C-alpha cells in the first residue's frame, strides 16, 4: 500500500505531538502549587462559577499548612543554632595542650 492518505499522516502527526508535548502533573500536584490568598475577586470568581464554598476552604487549608511549615522551619533553625552553640562551647572548654 503506497501513498498513505490523510489518516495515516494525521495519526502520525498527532502521535508525534502527543509524545513531544509536556505532560501536566496530576491535579493534586497542581493544587499543591496553587497559592490561594485573599483578598479574592469574588465577583469574577462567581461569574466563572466558583462560589466561596469551593475556594475558601482550600485557602484556609493552605494558610494553615504554610503556618505549620514556617513553624517547622523555625524550630529546625533554632535546633541547628543550639547545636552549633553547644559545639562551640565544647571546643572552647577543651584544654589547650602546650
C-alpha angles and dihedrals in degrees: 000000000000130000100037104211131222099300095060092047093046092048091049092048094048091049089052092049092047092052094049101041115098112253118233118232118247117282096257089056091050091050088052089058094050118092112202107194127167145269092077128193092238094179093056092043091050090050089052091052098256112126123193091257088068103048106024094070089049091050092048092048092049092048090052091048092050090051091050091049092049091050091049091050091049092049092048091049092049091049091050092049091049091051091049090050091050091050091049092050091048091053093047092050094052113106116248113236112220 
